[in-house]
């Protein structure tokens, strides 16, 4: 924003919302996998899991899958699974979960997870930062991927249209 301001630009287009409506983050795959499992689409599930198993983001793709499907051993601490590299005491003292986090954890399908991201979790926070940054530099920032017509249309599509682009 500072660079754009220094170069005399007044209006910028920003890509906020693109990953949240088109399932662009690895974590969304877990919701898709779980949905395939619930719908007894095992062949598609096996193909999708196989297709993504060698990806560098595999751990994140399977995170929600693990949360939904795998039984928890006695003494399981969610904070250890989420932040295994962080001291549990530090995590408990500073993590703090919001209603948006709880809503996202309860999502059982891809479209619900995407809707929660757009309405309650990441997008409201990102737009707040976007607005503050653009105002700081007297810029107008537009977010075309969050046009309500596009969001409504994309969230009405079947999950495999977003994940596979078919």
C-alpha positions, 0 to 999 in steps of 0.5 A: 500500500505504501509503494502504491501510494508513493507511485500515485495509485488511488485504487488497488484490487486485492485477492482477499477471499480467493483461497477462502471460497475456492478451497485454496488452503491445504486444511480444507482438504480434510473437510472434503475427505471427511465429506467423501467418507460420509457419502460413502464415495470411497473410490473417490476418497482413495484417489483424492488421498492418493493424489495429495499424499506426496504433497508438501502440505500433506500434514495440513490436508489430513488435519481435519480428517484426523480430528473427525475420524480418528479415535483419541487415546486416553490423555489426548491433548488437542493442543499437542496435536495442533502445536506439537512444537510448542510447550503445552503450558504456553499454548494453554496460556495464550491460545484462546479460542474464539467462537469462530474457531469453534464454528470452524471445528464443527464444520463437517463438510467443505462448503460449511467450512468455506462459509465459516471462513468467509463469514466468521473466521479469517476473512473478517480479520483480514478485511479489518487489516486490509481496511486499516492498511489502505486507510493509512496510505489513503488508498481504496482497496477493492476485493472482487473475490468477495463480491456477494454474487461470486461468493454465493455462486461458488459456495453453491457448487459441489465440493469437487468443483472447488478442490479438483476444478472440474 
